[in-house]
């Protein structure tokens, strides 16, 4: 029904003649308007209820995540004479416009504030999603095509097993670009389990529609945020995958990058290390992984939920996804940005000892090909130089990222500066 009133305005003479047909028409119009408002109210009430449930569950686990971050910040503050990226305001390339250090808009590195990563300059017009499709025209809207295929395996120990009471939203909610839409799977049980709820979630890349299976990026937001463990992310190149165990699955981190390095957990796709489970991302937040170009026909994600809420005498385990995407992002081969680092109050930077990039999708053996930098100082007179003038309150690091030969676009998560 259109968002316009059915009831028409009519002029009537006081104590004039009454036409029963016109009276009946007006009553019918009133009825249609009331019915429309009633249905609209129900739809809005449902949307508010879904959004409120999402906020409640996300907020419950965000409290724990904030406490964890506070502890981590305290630990970092104890590292003497070490600086890192802590705010978007540190990206200070605008300050160098008109100088020899100026960076053109085209060559500026891309900053993703949602996933807190820095990548090569992105060519938006040549980038595309393998799962999200939209109608054309000025009123473009997202559509879920018939060829969107998923599968769920619940063959693991825990509460998410055959015969369990399940309350779920459609799996296609995982790819909907709408904050009040989320794919959630509620497992309602009368007892808890040390194994929690576990499942394997499969998604097919519809190559028959996209025309290409070339992929270099996977994004996902576990739900509820900071409560779900991501055990593994794998892909297959098999034509016409069945979305079952028989599809010859390969870890997304197929080279086992940073195997056993605890600091890399959450930065490398889980499931690729030698010891199974050692790279599990516990209580995961939003995830974004870039890799070399791969011909991916389907992915699968193993999720574990060990947290639960008590509702009406039952235990409810909730897990799912939102903003899931399998993408091919086109990048320029190189790019730059400038980041400002300021010493804590009461101290100065006399000399930069080291500049260490935090990049986990590039092996250490190729880091010098992917990353380079220059230290920029202010001479105190409004000019900038690479010559150290002595003690400074701030320095700038010009970062250059380069694509590897295998088309891996390096992802900069942080920059650690040691100084004296």
DAJOMO-V443932 format. One record per residue. SS is DSSP state (A for helix, B for strand, O for the rest). OMEGA is omega in radians with two decimals (999 if undefined). Layout:
# DAJOMO-V443932
ss = <SS	SS>
omega = <OMEGA	OMEGA>
This chain:
# DAJOMO-V443932
ss = <O	O	O	O	O	O	O	O	O	O	O	O	O	O	O	O	O	O	O	A	A	A	A	A	A	A	A	A	A	A	A	A	A	A	A	A	A	A	A	A	A	A	A	A	A	A	A	A	A	A	A	A	A	A	A	A	A	A	A	A	A	A	A	A	A	A	A	A	A	A	A	A	A	A	A	A	A	O	O	O	O	B	B	O	O	O	O	A	A	A	B	O	A	A	A	A	O	O	O	O	O	O	O	O	O	O	O	B	O	B	B	B	O	O	O	O	B	B	B	O	O	B	B	B	B	B	B	B	B	O	O	O	B	B	O	O	O	O	O	O	O	B	B	O	O	O	O	O	O	B	B	B	B	O	O	O	O	O	O	O	O	O	O	O	B	B	B	B	O	O	A	A	A	A	A	O	O	O	O	O	O	O	B	B	B	B	B	B	B	O	O	O	O	O	O	O	B	B	B	B	B	B	B	B	O	O	A	A	A	A	O	O	O	B	B	B	B	B	B	B	B	B	B	O	O	O	O	O	B	B	B	B	B	B	B	B	O	O	O	O	O	O	O	O	A	A	A	O	O	B	B	O	O	O	O	O	O	O	O	O	O	A	A	A	B	O	O	B	O	O	O	O	O	O	O	O	O	O	O	O	B	O	O	O	O	O	B	B	B	B	B	B	B	B	B	O	O	B	B	B	B	B	B	B	B	O	O	O	B	B	B	O	O	B	B	B	B	B	B	B	B	B	B	B	B	B	B	B	B	B	B	O	O	B	B	B	B	B	B	B	B	B	O	O	O	O	O	O	B	O	O	B	B	B	B	B	B	B	B	O	O	O	O	A	A	A	A	A	A	A	B	B	B	B	B	B	B	B	O	O	O	O	O	B	B	O	O	O	O	O	O	B	O	B	B	B	B	B	B	B	B	B	O	O	O	O	O	O	O	O	O	B	B	B	B	B	B	B	B	O>
omega = <-3.09	3.11	3.09	-3.06	3.02	-3.11	-3.13	3.10	-3.11	3.06	3.14	3.13	-3.13	-3.11	3.11	-3.12	3.14	3.11	-3.06	3.13	3.13	3.10	3.12	3.12	-3.13	3.09	3.12	3.10	3.09	3.14	-3.14	3.13	3.12	3.12	3.12	-3.13	3.12	3.14	3.12	3.13	3.12	3.13	3.14	3.12	3.12	3.12	3.13	3.14	3.13	3.14	-3.13	3.11	3.13	-3.14	-3.12	-3.09	3.09	-3.09	-3.12	-3.10	3.08	3.13	3.12	3.14	3.12	3.10	3.13	3.13	3.10	3.12	-3.14	3.11	3.11	3.13	3.13	-3.12	3.13	3.08	-3.04	3.05	3.07	3.11	3.10	3.12	-3.13	-3.07	3.08	-3.14	3.11	3.12	-2.87	-3.09	-3.14	-3.11	-3.06	3.07	-3.13	3.10	3.12	3.14	-3.08	3.13	3.12	3.13	-3.12	-3.05	-3.09	3.10	3.14	3.10	3.08	-3.06	-3.14	-3.13	3.10	3.11	3.10	-3.11	3.08	3.09	-3.05	3.07	-2.99	-3.08	3.14	3.11	-3.09	3.06	3.07	-3.07	-3.04	-3.09	-3.03	3.03	3.13	3.12	-3.08	3.14	-3.10	3.14	3.13	3.10	3.05	-3.07	3.13	-3.07	3.04	-3.03	3.09	3.04	3.12	3.04	3.08	-3.07	-3.03	3.08	3.12	-3.04	-3.14	-3.06	3.10	-3.14	3.13	3.08	-3.05	2.99	-3.01	2.96	-3.13	-3.14	-3.14	3.04	-3.12	-3.10	-3.10	3.11	-3.12	-3.05	3.13	3.08	3.12	3.02	-3.14	-3.13	3.13	3.07	-3.06	-3.04	3.13	3.11	3.13	3.11	3.09	3.11	-3.12	3.06	-3.10	3.05	3.00	-3.09	-3.11	3.06	-3.14	3.00	-3.08	-3.06	3.14	3.11	-3.09	3.13	-3.12	3.07	-3.12	-3.03	3.04	-3.08	3.01	3.12	3.06	3.07	3.11	3.11	-0.15	-3.09	3.12	3.06	-3.07	3.07	3.06	-3.03	-3.12	3.00	-3.07	3.13	3.04	3.08	-3.09	3.07	-3.12	-3.13	-3.13	-3.10	3.08	-3.13	-3.03	-3.02	3.09	-3.04	-3.11	3.07	3.08	3.01	-3.00	3.12	-3.14	-3.10	3.08	-3.14	3.08	3.14	-3.02	-3.12	-3.11	3.14	-3.08	3.12	3.04	3.12	-3.09	3.08	-3.08	-3.11	-3.07	3.13	-3.10	3.10	-3.10	3.14	3.08	3.11	-3.10	3.12	-2.97	2.95	3.10	-3.07	3.07	-3.11	3.03	-3.13	3.04	-3.12	3.14	3.06	-3.03	3.11	3.09	3.04	2.99	-3.06	3.05	-3.10	3.13	3.07	3.12	3.10	-3.14	3.03	3.10	-3.13	3.07	3.14	3.10	3.04	-3.09	3.04	-3.10	2.99	-3.09	-3.08	2.91	3.11	3.06	3.12	2.99	-2.91	2.83	3.11	3.12	-3.13	2.94	-3.07	-3.10	3.11	-3.09	2.93	3.13	-3.07	-3.10	3.09	-3.09	3.14	3.09	3.14	3.10	3.12	-3.13	3.09	3.14	-3.07	3.06	-3.12	-3.12	3.05	-3.03	3.11	3.04	-3.12	-3.04	3.07	3.07	3.11	-3.12	-3.12	-3.12	-3.07	-3.12	3.07	-3.06	-2.99	2.95	-3.08	2.95	3.07	-3.12	3.13	2.98	-3.13	3.12	-3.13	3.14	3.13	-3.12	-3.06	3.04	3.11	-3.12	-3.14	-3.07	-3.10	3.12	3.07	-3.13	2.98	3.10	3.09	3.02	-3.09	3.02	3.06	3.14	3.09	3.10	-3.12	3.13	3.10	3.03	3.05	-3.08	3.14	3.13	3.14	-3.10	3.08	-3.09	-3.09	3.02	-3.08	2.99	999>
